[in-house]
Amino acid sequence: MDAALLAAAVDHAGGQRLIEAGCGAGAVLMQIAARRPDLELVGLERDTAAAALARENVTLNSARAEIVEGDVAAGFRALGLAPFDWAASNPPFFDDPGSLRAPGPGKRGAWMADDGLAAWTRFLLKAVREGGRIVVIHRADRLADLLALLGETAGSFAIRPIHPFADEPAKRVLVRAIKTGKAPLRILPPLILHDREGGKHTPEAEAILRGEAALPF
């Protein structure tokens, strides 16, 4: 679900470039490629096995994407790439091993940000040109941290809360920022994922999952 929502939050003008930090096996990249086939994509992944799966997915989906092995903690400059128009990420949700029961070794990299959320935001801020867009999906209770960290050199924040049900608090937030942006912060209408009438997803969420709708900012 998080991958689908992140992909749906990317809109662009033709001929632009996007990097995803921590692309895993390529779930987000492949959905962006299906939605935006003229967008040039790069995925960064430190886990060799996941990077290999991502490359296989690129081939199977004939996607316009390149997978690069590297660590977010090393910084964007270590990649030797020109700044991008877009940077997207679904960072690991936890950076304190004591905050939850330790996941299995195979999932630890996806769950634990070894160098903290700040390492991810620093990478994203360096990865885009001035005026470039950063899109992140994360836990709703880390929203203040995201705004503070991204606010070092970005602004024009737009926030879309993601609620599991209409009568429950948001558990996720999609945050878009613009590097050097100065526009006022905007809180957008929420997306409700499920209803209580027996359907698995609300019509809005179902349309996004099927690639029939986007999440504009």
C-alpha positions in Angstrom: 0.0 0.0 0.0 2.7 2.5 0.9 4.5 1.8 -2.4 1.3 2.5 -4.3 0.6 5.7 -2.5 4.1 7.0 -2.9 4.1 6.2 -6.7 0.7 7.9 -7.1 2.0 11.1 -5.5 4.6 11.7 -8.3 3.5 14.0 -11.1 5.9 15.6 -13.5 6.7 17.4 -16.7 8.1 15.4 -19.6 11.8 14.6 -19.6 12.4 14.8 -15.9 14.5 12.6 -13.7 13.7 10.9 -10.4 15.7 9.0 -7.8 14.3 6.7 -5.2 16.3 6.3 -2.0 16.0 2.7 -0.7 14.2 1.2 -3.7 14.2 -2.4 -2.4 13.0 -4.8 -5.1 11.6 -1.9 -7.1 7.9 -1.8 -6.2 7.7 2.0 -6.2 9.9 2.4 -9.3 7.9 0.0 -11.3 4.6 1.6 -10.4 6.0 5.1 -11.3 7.3 3.7 -14.5 3.8 2.4 -15.4 2.2 5.7 -14.6 5.0 8.0 -16.0 6.8 6.1 -18.8 8.7 9.2 -19.9 10.2 9.8 -16.5 13.9 8.7 -16.2 14.3 6.6 -13.0 17.2 5.7 -10.8 16.8 3.5 -7.7 19.4 3.4 -4.9 19.6 0.2 -2.8 22.3 -1.0 -0.4 21.2 -4.6 -0.2 22.8 -6.6 -3.0 20.0 -9.2 -3.2 17.2 -6.6 -3.3 19.1 -4.6 -6.0 19.4 -7.8 -8.1 15.6 -8.3 -7.8 15.0 -4.6 -8.7 17.1 -5.0 -11.9 15.2 -8.1 -12.8 11.9 -6.2 -12.3 13.3 -3.4 -14.6 14.0 -5.9 -17.3 10.6 -7.8 -16.9 8.7 -4.5 -17.0 10.8 -2.9 -19.8 11.1 0.1 -17.5 13.3 3.2 -18.1 15.2 2.7 -14.9 18.7 2.1 -13.5 19.5 0.4 -10.2 22.5 1.7 -8.3 24.0 0.0 -5.3 25.0 2.4 -2.5 24.1 3.5 1.0 22.0 6.6 1.8 24.4 7.2 4.8 27.3 7.8 2.3 25.4 10.8 0.9 24.2 11.8 -2.5 27.6 13.1 -3.7 29.1 9.7 -3.4 27.0 8.5 -6.4 28.6 11.0 -8.8 25.2 11.8 -10.3 23.8 15.2 -11.4 20.9 16.5 -9.2 17.5 15.2 -10.0 14.1 16.9 -10.6 12.4 14.5 -8.1 13.5 12.4 -5.1 11.2 9.9 -3.5 11.5 7.6 -0.5 9.7 5.4 1.9 12.4 5.4 4.6 12.6 2.8 7.3 9.9 3.6 9.9 12.1 3.1 13.0 15.6 4.3 14.1 15.5 3.1 17.7 16.0 -0.7 18.0 14.4 -0.5 21.5 11.1 0.9 20.2 9.8 -2.5 18.8 10.6 -6.2 18.8 13.5 -6.7 16.5 12.4 -7.8 13.0 14.0 -10.8 11.3 17.4 -10.3 9.8 16.0 -10.2 6.3 13.7 -7.3 7.1 15.9 -5.3 9.4 17.2 -3.0 6.7 13.6 -2.1 5.6 12.4 -1.5 9.2 15.5 0.1 10.9 17.2 3.3 9.7 20.6 2.6 11.1 21.8 6.2 10.7 18.5 7.8 11.6 15.8 9.6 9.7 18.2 12.6 9.3 20.5 10.6 7.0 17.6 10.0 4.7 16.4 13.6 4.6 20.0 14.9 4.1 20.3 12.5 1.1 17.0 13.6 -0.4 17.8 17.3 0.0 21.1 16.9 -1.8 19.6 14.7 -4.5 17.4 17.4 -6.0 18.2 20.6 -7.8 16.8 24.0 -6.6 13.1 23.9 -7.2 13.2 20.1 -7.3 10.5 18.1 -5.5 10.9 15.6 -2.6 8.1 13.1 -1.8 8.1 10.9 1.3 5.7 8.6 2.9 6.2 7.9 6.6 4.5 7.3 10.0 2.1 10.1 10.9 3.8 10.4 14.3 7.0 11.4 12.7 5.5 14.3 10.8 7.1 17.0 13.0 10.5 15.4 12.5 10.1 15.2 8.8 9.1 18.9 8.6 12.0 20.0 10.8 14.6 18.0 8.9 13.4 18.7 5.4 12.9 22.4 6.4 16.7 22.9 6.5 16.7 23.7 2.8 13.2 23.0 1.6 9.7 24.5 2.0 6.4 24.8 0.2 5.2 21.7 2.2 2.1 19.9 1.2 0.8 17.2 3.6 -1.8 14.5 2.8 -2.9 12.5 5.8 -3.7 8.8 5.2 -6.3 7.3 7.5 -7.1 3.6 7.8 -10.8 4.5 8.4 -12.6 7.8 8.5 -13.1 7.7 12.2 -9.5 6.7 13.1 -6.4 8.9 13.3 -4.0 9.0 10.4 -1.3 6.4 10.5 0.7 7.6 7.5 1.4 10.9 5.9 2.6 11.8 2.4 4.8 14.9 2.5 5.9 16.8 -0.5 8.5 19.6 -0.3 10.2 21.8 -2.8 13.9 22.6 -2.4 14.2 26.3 -1.6 10.4 26.6 -1.8 8.8 29.5 0.1 5.1 28.9 -0.3 2.9 28.4 2.8 2.4 24.9 4.2 -0.8 23.2 2.9 -2.7 20.4 4.6 -4.6 18.5 1.8 -7.8 16.5 2.1 -7.1 13.1 3.7 -7.2 9.8 1.9 -9.4 7.2 3.6 -8.2 3.7 2.8 -11.1 1.5 4.1 -14.7 1.7 4.9 -16.8 -0.2 7.3 -19.4 -1.4 4.8 -17.7 -4.6 3.9 -15.5 -3.3 1.0 -11.8 -3.9 1.3 -10.9 -0.4 0.1 -12.8 2.8 -0.4 -13.4 3.7 -4.1 -10.7 6.4 -4.0 -8.1 4.0 -2.6 -9.1 1.2 -5.0 -8.7 3.6 -8.0 -5.2 4.4 -6.8 -4.2 0.8 -6.3 -5.4 0.0 -9.8 -3.4 2.9 -11.3 -6.6 4.7 -12.4 -6.1 7.7 -10.1 -3.3 9.8 -8.7 -2.7 11.7 -5.5 -2.1 15.2 -6.8 -0.4 17.9 -4.7 
